[in-house]
Amino acid sequence: MDIASEIERNVAAALAEDVGAGDLTAQLTPAGREAHATVICRDAATIAGRPWFDAVFRALDEHVRLDWKVNEGEKVTPGTVLCTLQGDSRALLTGERTALNFVQRLSGIATLAAAYVAETAGTKCKILDTRKTTPGLRRLEKQACAAGGVVNHRHGLYDGILIKNNHITAAGGVRQALERTRDTHLRVEIEVRTLEELDEALQCGAQHLLLDNLTPGEAHVWVQRVAGRATTELSGGITLGSIKAYAASGADFISVGALTHSSPAADLNFRLSGPYTG
C-alpha cells in the first residue's frame, strides 16, 4: 500500500472511531461560519505527522486552508506556532481532536527518537526502530522515528529475515537455522545468546548479529570478538541514560523498542477564533 493510501486508511479509521454518525456538539453551533485556528506546541519537540493532520481536515471539508510554519522533523521550542487553519467552524471543531492525536503521538515518537540519536553523536552507531508498534499504525509510527533521525528496521515479517532465539530453538540450533536461509538470497540477521553461538554464527557466514541483553562492558567484548566480520546490533533494555555507553562499544546499530511503545505525547494546543459570519 502506498503512503497516500495508508494515510487515507488511518484517517478514515480514526474519524469513524471519533465522529461516528456525527459530531453532536459541533452541530449545535451555527452552520456556515468561518473561523481561524492556531496550533501551538507547549513542549520542546521534534514535529511529525503533518500529512495525517492535513488529511483529517481534507476528509471533513476540502476547503479548509492550512498553513504550516514548521517542517516535518523540525525541532521547536515551547510556544511555537505549528500551523494555522481557516475554514468552516464546524469542520475545525470536529477535526480538532483526531488531527491533534496524530501529531501529538507522532511528535512524541520523533522527539524521543531525536534524543536517542543525539546521545550517540560522535560514534558510528545508528539507532534502529522495532516492530513494537501500535497495531495498524506501524507505518506512521516508523515514519515518525525517521523524522527524529532513526533508521527504520524491517517493517514486517515479510521484508527481512531475523532469526531470534525461539526460531533457533524451533530449527534445532544456530547452524541449522542459518542453513535454511541459504537459498533465500536475502540478508540474514541472527540473534546469538552466548559466545559459542556467536562463533558458530560467524563460521556459518552470518552477516548481521543481534546481541541482546548485554551490559556495556559485555557488549564491548562481544563486538571486539566479531572484529568486523559481521555488522552488530545491540538491544534489550537500553535506555536514554545508558545508550551512550552502549554506543561506545563499537556496535553498528542499537535497536530501541521504547521509541514506539513508551514515548510520551507532545503537548499541543488548538485555539479557535473569529472572524465569524452568518
C-alpha positions in Angstrom: 0.0 0.0 0.0 1.4 3.4 -1.0 1.8 6.1 1.7 -1.1 8.2 0.4 -3.5 5.2 0.6 -2.1 4.4 4.1 -2.8 7.9 5.3 -6.3 7.8 4.0 -6.9 4.5 5.7 -5.5 5.7 9.0 -7.6 8.9 8.9 -10.8 7.2 7.9 -10.5 4.7 10.7 -9.7 7.5 13.3 -12.6 9.7 12.1 -15.0 6.7 12.2 -14.0 6.0 15.7 -14.3 9.6 16.9 -17.1 11.1 14.8 -19.3 8.1 14.2 -22.7 9.2 12.9 -21.9 12.8 13.6 -20.4 15.4 15.9 -23.4 16.2 18.1 -21.7 19.1 19.9 -20.4 20.9 16.8 -23.8 20.6 15.2 -25.2 22.8 18.0 -23.1 25.7 16.7 -24.3 27.9 13.9 -23.8 26.5 10.4 -21.8 28.3 7.7 -19.5 30.2 9.9 -15.8 30.8 9.0 -13.2 30.6 11.7 -9.5 30.6 12.3 -7.5 28.2 14.4 -3.9 28.1 15.6 -2.0 25.0 16.8 0.7 25.7 19.4 3.3 23.3 20.8 3.8 23.7 24.5 6.9 21.4 24.6 10.3 21.3 23.2 9.7 18.8 20.5 10.5 17.3 17.1 7.4 17.6 14.9 6.0 14.7 12.9 2.6 13.8 11.5 1.8 16.7 9.2 0.4 14.6 6.4 -2.1 12.9 8.7 -3.1 16.2 10.3 -3.8 17.7 6.9 -5.7 14.6 5.7 -8.1 14.8 8.7 -9.4 18.2 7.6 -9.3 17.4 3.9 -11.6 14.4 4.7 -14.0 16.7 6.6 -14.0 19.8 4.3 -11.7 20.1 1.3 -12.0 23.9 1.5 -10.2 24.1 4.9 -6.9 26.0 4.4 -3.8 25.0 6.3 -0.6 27.0 6.6 2.3 25.1 8.3 5.0 27.2 9.9 7.4 24.3 10.6 8.6 21.3 8.6 8.3 17.6 9.3 11.2 16.6 11.5 11.9 20.2 12.7 12.8 20.8 16.3 10.7 23.5 18.1 10.7 25.3 21.4 7.8 25.7 23.8 5.2 28.2 22.5 6.0 27.7 18.8 3.1 28.1 16.4 3.0 24.9 14.3 0.3 25.9 11.9 -2.8 28.0 11.3 -6.1 26.9 9.8 -9.1 28.7 8.2 -12.4 27.2 7.2 -15.9 26.2 8.3 -16.0 26.3 12.1 -17.9 23.0 12.4 -15.2 21.2 10.4 -12.4 22.7 12.5 -14.2 21.7 15.7 -14.9 18.2 14.5 -11.4 17.5 13.3 -9.5 19.1 16.2 -9.0 16.0 18.4 -8.3 13.5 15.7 -5.8 15.7 14.0 -4.1 16.6 17.3 -4.0 12.9 18.3 -1.9 12.1 15.2 0.6 14.9 15.6 1.0 14.7 19.4 1.6 11.0 19.2 3.9 11.1 16.3 5.8 14.2 17.5 6.3 12.4 20.8 7.9 9.5 19.0 10.1 11.8 16.8 11.2 13.7 19.9 12.3 10.6 21.8 14.0 9.3 18.6 15.9 12.6 18.2 17.0 12.4 21.9 18.4 8.9 21.3 20.2 9.9 18.2 21.8 12.9 20.0 23.2 10.6 22.6 25.1 8.6 20.0 26.7 11.6 18.4 30.4 11.1 17.7 30.1 7.3 17.4 29.4 5.2 14.3 26.4 3.7 15.9 22.9 4.2 14.4 19.6 3.8 16.1 17.0 1.4 14.8 13.3 1.2 15.5 11.5 -2.1 16.0 8.1 -3.8 15.3 6.9 -2.9 18.8 4.3 -0.6 17.3 0.6 0.1 17.8 -1.3 -2.5 15.7 -2.5 -0.9 12.4 -0.3 2.2 12.9 3.2 0.8 12.2 3.9 2.8 9.0 3.1 6.2 10.5 5.0 5.4 13.8 8.0 4.3 11.8 7.8 7.5 9.7 7.9 9.5 13.0 11.0 7.6 14.0 12.6 8.6 10.7 11.6 12.2 11.3 13.6 12.0 14.5 16.7 10.7 12.7 16.3 7.0 13.4 16.9 4.3 10.7 13.9 2.2 10.0 14.5 -1.5 10.6 12.3 -4.0 8.8 8.6 -3.0 8.5 7.3 -6.6 9.0 8.0 -10.3 8.8 7.7 -10.1 5.0 10.7 -7.8 4.2 13.7 -9.4 6.0 14.9 -12.4 7.9 15.6 -12.0 11.6 16.3 -15.3 13.4 15.7 -14.9 17.1 16.1 -17.3 20.0 12.8 -19.0 19.5 13.5 -19.6 15.8 16.9 -21.1 16.8 15.1 -23.4 19.2 12.5 -24.4 16.6 15.2 -25.0 13.9 17.4 -27.1 16.2 20.3 -24.7 16.6 22.2 -21.8 15.1 23.8 -23.8 12.2 20.5 -25.5 11.3 18.7 -22.2 11.3 21.2 -20.4 9.1 21.4 -23.4 6.7 17.7 -22.9 5.9 18.4 -19.4 4.7 21.0 -20.2 2.0 18.6 -20.3 -0.9 16.8 -17.1 0.0 19.5 -14.7 -1.3 18.4 -12.2 1.4 20.4 -10.5 4.1 20.0 -12.5 7.3 20.2 -11.3 10.9 20.5 -13.8 13.7 20.4 -13.4 17.5 23.2 -15.0 19.4 22.9 -15.6 23.2 26.4 -17.0 24.0 29.9 -16.5 22.7 29.7 -20.1 21.4 26.7 -19.2 19.4 28.4 -16.0 18.2 31.4 -18.0 16.9 29.1 -20.6 15.3 27.1 -18.0 13.5 30.2 -16.3 12.1 31.6 -19.7 10.9 28.3 -20.2 9.1 28.7 -16.8 7.3 26.2 -14.7 9.3 26.2 -11.1 8.1 24.3 -9.4 10.9 24.4 -10.3 14.5 21.8 -9.3 17.2 23.4 -9.2 20.6 20.7 -9.0 23.2 20.6 -8.2 27.0 24.3 -7.5 27.4 26.0 -5.0 29.8 28.0 -2.2 28.1 31.2 -4.0 29.1 30.0 -7.3 27.7 28.9 -5.5 24.5 32.4 -4.2 24.0 33.9 -7.6 24.4 31.5 -9.3 22.0 31.8 -6.5 19.4 35.6 -6.8 19.6 35.3 -10.6 19.1 33.3 -10.1 15.9 36.1 -7.8 14.7 34.2 -6.5 11.7 33.3 -9.9 10.3 29.6 -9.0 10.6 27.6 -6.0 11.5 26.5 -5.9 15.1 23.2 -4.7 16.7 22.6 -4.3 20.4 19.2 -4.5 22.0 17.4 -5.2 25.3 16.6 -2.6 28.0 18.9 0.1 26.6 17.7 3.4 27.9 18.4 7.1 27.1 20.6 7.1 30.2 22.7 4.1 29.1 22.8 4.3 25.3 25.9 6.4 25.2 27.9 3.6 27.0 26.5 1.0 24.6 27.3 3.1 21.5 30.9 3.4 22.7 31.2 -0.4 22.4 31.7 0.0 18.7 28.4 -1.6 17.7 27.0 -0.7 14.3 23.4 -0.4 15.5 21.2 -0.2 18.6 17.5 -1.1 18.3 15.2 0.6 20.8 11.6 -0.6 21.2 10.8 2.2 23.6 10.7 4.7 20.7 7.3 3.4 19.7 5.9 1.7 22.8 6.8 4.2 25.5 7.2 7.7 24.0 5.2 10.5 25.8 3.0 12.6 23.6 3.9 16.1 22.7 1.6 18.8 24.4 -0.3 20.6 21.7 -3.0 23.3 21.9 -5.7 24.1 19.3 -7.2 27.6 19.6 -10.3 28.6 17.7 -11.0 32.3 16.9 -13.1 34.5 14.6 -13.9 36.1 12.3 -17.4 34.6 12.3 -20.1 35.2 9.8 -23.7 34.2 9.4 
